[in-house]
Amino acid sequence: MKNNHEIILKQYAAYCKEQPLYLGTAGSYGMEMLTIIREGVWAEYDILAAFHPPVGAAVQVRVGANNQIGVPIEATAEKGMGEIVFAGYKEGVRQIAVDVLYKVAPSSGASGTEPAEPTPDVVQQILSAARKAEEIAKSVRADAEKIEERLDEIPKIDDTAITTTSPWSSKQIMDTLCPPIEETGNPVVCYPVAGYPLDVTVSWGPTQEGSGTPSPENIRPIKGRDSVTITRQEDNQVITLTPPETVYGGEVDAVTGEGNNNTKVITLDGNELKFSLRNGYYNLPFHSAPGVVKNGIVGCSHFNSKRFGVNTNYEFCFMLASDIADLFANVDDLNAYLAAQYAAGTPVQIAYKLVEPVPFTATGAQPIPALAGANTVLTDADSVSVSGRADLIHIIRKMQEK
């Protein structure tokens, strides 16, 4: 039975309950192993352990999916004190923990023993793991029909445990070996595992025609979206998502079509007294802005949105009479202006944010499997978010460039 030593990684700390950490005698190998306990962000990293032996060059070992590594031959070749350094990697991040000291006890050696095979370099370790994962995934896909025919004979896939009778799915293998990626922008460029399903979400807010601060002399109508598009440049894949109604601000998942509307627009028609003079301000009727959030006015077609306030208890917006005295002498003048603008086809609009977004389901959603290499995703909305699993080969190349 091998000697197992637990090392805990947390923040920048790396520590072992054994003090000091003994890794056997000089010249011994194959009996010592480390179990890595990941805490916090270390659970997301691909981890390399660099052993700096008492004598000789350092050697790197990749921490596998089971969070265990065997102590390499080179680490215990000579007596003395050595160090172990753990480095965690994910896209754009490298975190290095403090050194863990270990001791190798002296021995006189065993003459006549054949030299041991050296530990392969870390790039070969990762490449080997990646190739093995790809081979397993291809094998699973190629044997799909045979598996269907022999369901009663073949062990059931169980992604919750590692056993000799319950194999992992190809997706679970990728989820274990490949760190997650999550990018937001417009466009987004990422390097995911080829064939892995991407999750793509687009978001937007209300837009206004023209430019500058809205005013009676600079009317800027507020626009929502009846559809949004997502495009991947590499294969010209275009997805058009259509909500059930105009959405002035919100987000939608391109794969499932599930989305939410977080912005509403009030259109003032001037046919009712929508403003009245109360305590020094003109207000819309109670509950005319249902679900409005505090300080939630985000736009107006004819006035600077800073002129408005909101009452969340009774769900209405208002303007202080003193704040618009430069535009209207009284409430009758204001109401007459609202009616005239509505009749002219340029009604006054007020956009406000909702405390609780309203869910909806858009049509046109479809799966987006990742392409090999760069995936460039853009939208005609404001921004796009892409998540999936990072390509190990791309990560390795980036590591080699540093």
C-alpha positions as a printed Julia matrix, in Angstrom:
402×3 Matrix{Float64}:
   0.0    0.0     0.0
   1.31   3.42   -0.94
   1.92   6.21    1.55
  -0.69   8.92    0.92
  -0.07  12.55    1.97
  -2.8   15.21    1.84
  -1.94  18.75    0.71
  -4.56  21.53    0.99
  -4.61  24.39   -1.53
  -6.46  27.53   -0.44
  -5.89  31.07   -1.72
  -2.09  31.35   -2.01
  -1.52  28.82    0.77
  -0.4   25.21    0.39
   0.02  23.19    3.53
   0.29  19.63    4.81
  -0.7   18.4     8.24
   2.51  16.35    8.34
   5.37  18.48    9.57
   7.83  17.89    8.13
   6.58  16.07    5.03
   8.66  12.89    4.59
   8.75  11.33    1.12
  10.78   8.22    1.88
  14.46   7.48    1.4
  16.92   8.5    -1.28
  16.66   6.27   -4.34
  13.19   4.92   -3.45
  10.26   5.53   -5.77
   6.71   4.39   -6.45
   5.6    4.33   -2.8
   4.69   7.96   -2.13
   1.63   9.78   -3.45
  -0.09  13.12   -2.84
  -3.83  13.81   -2.59
  -4.68  17.42   -3.41
  -7.55  19.06   -1.51
  -8.87  21.96   -3.63
 -10.55  24.84   -1.8
 -12.05  28.03   -3.26
 -10.84  29.01   -6.74
  -8.48  26.0    -6.89
 -11.51  23.86   -7.73
 -11.66  25.64  -11.12
  -7.97  25.32  -12.03
  -5.92  22.92  -14.08
  -3.06  22.28  -11.6
   0.63  21.57  -12.14
   2.92  20.42   -9.31
   6.6   21.32   -9.74
   8.98  19.18   -7.64
  12.32  20.84   -6.89
  14.48  17.94   -5.59
  17.43  18.32   -3.2
  19.75  17.78   -6.2
  19.01  18.23   -9.88
  16.46  20.01  -12.09
  12.8   20.47  -11.26
  10.17  18.14  -12.72
   6.47  18.93  -13.31
   3.49  16.63  -12.79
  -0.1   17.43  -13.79
  -2.78  16.82  -11.15
  -5.3   14.43  -12.67
  -9.08  14.27  -12.43
  -8.87  12.16   -9.24
  -6.77  14.89   -7.56
  -3.93  12.45   -6.89
  -0.35  12.33   -8.18
   2.5    9.93   -7.62
   5.74  11.47   -6.38
   8.07  11.44   -9.41
  11.27   9.43   -9.42
  13.47  12.52   -9.67
  11.99  14.06   -6.49
  13.48  11.38   -4.21
  16.63  10.46   -6.09
  18.9   12.23   -3.57
  18.73  12.9     0.17
  18.0   16.33    1.59
  15.28  19.01    1.56
  13.17  19.73   -1.51
  10.19  21.95   -2.36
   6.88  21.4    -4.14
   5.26  24.36   -5.9
   1.61  24.22   -7.08
   0.4   26.42   -9.96
  -3.26  26.71  -11.03
  -4.23  27.68  -14.58
  -7.36  28.72  -16.43
  -7.87  31.02  -19.41
  -5.95  34.26  -18.67
  -5.08  33.28  -15.07
  -2.12  31.67  -13.31
  -2.03  31.38   -9.49
   1.06  30.04   -7.68
   0.89  28.79   -4.09
   3.67  29.06   -1.52
   6.28  26.27   -1.39
   5.68  23.0     0.46
   8.92  21.67    1.96
   9.64  17.95    2.0
  12.48  15.78    3.27
  14.17  12.74    1.74
  16.0   10.55    4.26
  19.53   9.3     3.42
  20.25   5.79    2.19
  23.32   3.98    0.86
  21.54   3.13   -2.38
  20.97  -0.22   -4.01
  23.73  -1.09   -6.41
  22.84  -3.05   -9.55
  19.31  -1.56   -9.81
  18.35  -0.67  -13.36
  17.8    3.06  -13.92
  14.17   4.13  -13.63
  12.26   5.64  -16.54
  12.21   9.45  -16.15
   8.93  11.32  -15.64
   7.54  12.7   -18.95
   7.49  16.51  -19.22
   4.24  18.26  -18.3
   3.3   19.18  -21.87
   3.39  15.5   -22.82
   1.29  14.68  -19.75
  -1.44  17.19  -20.7
  -1.35  16.28  -24.39
  -1.64  12.63  -23.48
  -4.64  13.34  -21.23
  -6.29  15.49  -23.93
  -5.73  12.88  -26.64
  -7.07  10.17  -24.39
 -10.19  12.24  -23.67
 -10.71  12.85  -27.39
 -10.26   9.16  -28.15
 -12.78   8.21  -25.48
 -15.28  10.8   -26.76
 -14.89   9.59  -30.37
 -15.24   5.99  -29.23
 -18.45   6.8   -27.37
 -19.95   8.49  -30.43
 -18.8    5.76  -32.84
 -20.24   3.0   -30.66
 -23.58   4.73  -30.0
 -25.59   2.29  -32.14
 -23.89  -0.74  -30.59
 -24.54   0.6   -27.13
 -28.23   1.05  -27.93
 -28.43  -2.57  -29.04
 -26.66  -3.86  -25.93
 -28.08  -1.62  -23.2
 -28.82  -4.57  -20.95
 -25.22  -5.79  -21.15
 -23.3   -2.52  -20.88
 -22.7   -0.72  -17.54
 -24.81   2.4   -17.0
 -23.03   5.76  -17.18
 -22.71   7.4   -13.76
 -21.1   10.86  -13.72
 -21.28  11.06   -9.91
 -18.73   8.36   -9.08
 -15.47   6.83  -10.25
 -15.79   3.05  -10.34
 -14.65   0.12  -12.47
 -18.23  -0.66  -13.52
 -19.78   2.8   -14.08
 -18.04   4.73  -16.87
 -18.14   8.5   -17.3
 -19.9   10.19  -20.2
 -17.75  11.99  -22.77
 -19.18  15.32  -21.53
 -18.19  14.5   -17.94
 -14.67  13.72  -19.13
 -14.44  17.11  -20.86
 -15.95  18.89  -17.85
 -13.27  17.3   -15.65
 -10.26  17.85  -17.89
 -11.1   21.23  -19.44
 -11.53  24.42  -17.38
 -14.66  26.53  -17.91
 -14.67  29.62  -20.11
 -17.03  32.57  -19.79
 -16.61  35.65  -21.98
 -18.8   38.75  -22.45
 -18.54  41.53  -25.05
 -19.43  42.24  -28.65
 -17.86  40.44  -30.38
 -16.59  37.61  -28.16
 -13.6   35.48  -29.25
 -13.0   32.18  -27.41
 -11.26  28.83  -27.96
 -13.6   26.07  -26.71
 -13.44  22.29  -27.0
 -14.63  21.35  -30.5
 -18.14  19.91  -30.45
 -18.83  20.99  -26.86
 -22.24  22.73  -26.53
 -21.88  26.49  -26.08
 -24.28  28.55  -23.99
 -24.87  31.95  -25.64
 -26.93  34.77  -24.09
 -27.59  38.21  -25.57
 -28.72  41.31  -23.68
 -29.84  44.82  -24.59
 -31.41  48.01  -23.26
 -33.73  50.61  -24.81
 -32.32  52.67  -27.68
 -33.23  56.17  -28.82
 -33.08  57.76  -32.22
 -30.78  60.72  -32.76
 -28.28  62.01  -30.21
 -27.96  64.48  -27.38
 -30.25  65.17  -24.42
 -33.98  64.73  -25.23
 -36.04  67.92  -25.11
 -39.15  69.37  -26.82
 -36.71  70.73  -29.43
 -34.78  67.43  -29.69
 -37.33  64.6   -29.69
 -35.69  61.17  -29.52
 -38.23  58.29  -29.87
 -37.5   55.2   -27.76
 -37.1   51.9   -29.58
 -37.34  48.3   -28.45
 -36.51  45.06  -30.27
 -38.86  42.7   -32.06
 -35.94  40.3   -32.75
 -32.2   39.88  -32.11
 -29.56  38.02  -34.09
 -26.43  36.11  -33.06
 -23.75  35.37  -35.66
 -20.65  33.15  -35.53
 -18.21  34.44  -38.12
 -16.24  31.25  -38.74
 -19.18  29.29  -40.2
 -21.58  32.22  -40.79
 -24.08  30.62  -38.43
 -26.9   33.14  -37.87
 -29.59  32.65  -35.22
 -32.59  34.99  -35.18
 -34.56  35.06  -31.92
 -38.08  36.53  -31.91
 -39.75  37.41  -28.58
 -43.56  37.25  -28.35
 -43.69  41.09  -28.08
 -41.44  44.12  -28.38
 -38.8   44.04  -25.64
 -37.17  47.36  -24.68
 -34.57  45.84  -22.38
 -33.71  42.3   -21.34
 -31.83  39.15  -22.27
 -32.43  35.83  -24.01
 -30.64  32.49  -24.26
 -29.88  31.61  -27.89
 -29.93  27.86  -27.19
 -33.15  27.55  -25.15
 -35.04  30.72  -26.14
 -35.68  31.5   -22.46
 -35.43  35.21  -21.72
 -36.71  38.08  -19.61
 -37.99  41.6   -20.17
 -36.61  44.07  -17.59
 -37.78  47.4   -19.08
 -41.25  48.83  -19.74
 -42.34  51.92  -21.7
 -45.26  54.26  -20.88
 -46.78  56.07  -23.85
 -48.72  59.24  -22.95
 -51.69  59.74  -25.26
 -52.95  63.03  -23.82
 -56.57  61.86  -23.76
 -56.61  61.6   -19.96
 -55.27  63.83  -17.24
 -52.2   61.7   -16.71
 -50.51  64.47  -14.78
 -52.07  66.34  -11.86
 -50.77  68.97   -9.46
 -50.19  67.43   -6.04
 -47.89  68.78   -3.37
 -45.78  70.68   -5.83
 -45.33  67.95   -8.49
 -47.11  66.61  -11.54
 -47.71  62.88  -11.31
 -49.05  60.1   -13.47
 -51.93  58.06  -12.0
 -51.26  55.51   -9.28
 -50.04  52.11  -10.6
 -49.44  53.5   -14.1
 -45.86  52.19  -13.84
 -46.37  48.68  -12.38
 -43.23  47.04  -11.03
 -41.07  50.18  -11.26
 -37.77  50.0    -9.37
 -36.45  52.87   -7.23
 -34.66  55.48   -9.39
 -35.8   53.34  -12.32
 -36.44  55.97  -15.04
 -33.9   55.17  -17.77
 -35.14  57.28  -20.65
 -37.7   59.73  -22.02
 -38.34  60.74  -25.61
 -39.04  64.47  -25.0
 -37.41  65.34  -21.67
 -34.19  64.7   -19.77
 -34.83  61.57  -17.68
 -33.21  63.35  -14.69
 -36.36  65.47  -14.41
 -38.35  62.4   -13.26
 -38.74  60.68   -9.92
 -40.68  57.53   -8.96
 -42.95  56.45   -6.14
 -42.49  52.7    -5.7
 -45.27  52.29   -3.12
 -47.97  53.5    -5.53
 -46.01  52.74   -8.71
 -46.05  56.03  -10.58
 -43.54  58.57  -11.88
 -43.63  62.33  -11.41
 -41.89  65.64  -12.15
 -41.52  68.51   -9.7
 -43.41  71.52  -10.97
 -40.43  73.71  -10.13
 -38.15  71.5   -12.25
 -40.16  72.08  -15.44
 -41.26  75.66  -14.84
 -38.87  76.62  -17.66
 -41.02  74.56  -20.03
 -44.62  74.72  -18.76
 -46.38  77.33  -16.68
 -49.0   74.94  -15.31
 -50.46  71.43  -15.56
 -52.92  72.46  -18.28
 -50.07  73.56  -20.55
 -48.29  70.25  -19.92
 -51.4   68.18  -20.68
 -52.05  70.18  -23.84
 -48.48  69.48  -24.97
 -48.91  65.73  -24.33
 -52.12  65.61  -26.36
 -50.58  67.57  -29.23
 -47.54  65.31  -29.42
 -49.72  62.21  -29.45
 -51.87  63.62  -32.22
 -48.75  64.45  -34.24
 -47.55  60.83  -34.09
 -44.63  61.6   -31.76
 -46.07  60.68  -28.33
 -44.11  61.27  -25.13
 -42.54  57.97  -23.97
 -41.04  57.11  -20.58
 -38.87  53.98  -20.15
 -38.43  52.46  -16.68
 -36.74  49.43  -15.1
 -38.69  46.63  -13.44
 -38.03  45.23   -9.96
 -38.92  41.74  -11.23
 -38.16  41.01  -14.93
 -40.98  39.34  -16.86
 -40.0   35.94  -18.37
 -40.72  35.05  -21.99
 -39.78  32.39  -24.55
 -38.44  33.45  -27.95
 -38.72  31.4   -31.13
 -35.73  30.49  -33.31
 -33.43  29.06  -30.61
 -31.07  26.23  -31.54
 -27.99  24.36  -30.2
 -24.55  25.87  -30.87
 -21.79  23.22  -30.87
 -18.29  24.72  -30.67
 -15.98  24.75  -33.68
 -12.31  23.76  -33.52
 -10.07  26.79  -32.99
 -11.35  30.35  -32.62
 -15.09  30.95  -32.24
 -16.06  34.6   -32.9
 -19.61  35.41  -31.77
 -21.33  38.78  -32.23
 -24.85  40.21  -32.01
 -26.9   43.12  -33.26
 -27.98  43.61  -29.62
 -25.78  45.33  -27.01
 -23.67  42.41  -25.75
 -23.25  38.64  -25.94
 -22.04  36.17  -23.27
 -20.53  32.81  -24.25
 -19.7   29.94  -21.88
 -18.35  26.44  -22.44
 -15.12  24.48  -21.85
 -11.66  25.69  -22.87
  -9.55  23.78  -25.41
  -6.58  22.22  -23.58
  -4.32  22.38  -26.64
  -4.88  26.15  -26.9
  -4.12  26.55  -23.18
  -0.89  24.56  -23.57
   0.27  26.74  -26.45
  -0.42  29.88  -24.43
   1.55  28.43  -21.51
   4.5   27.66  -23.8
   4.5   31.26  -25.09
   5.01  32.68  -21.59
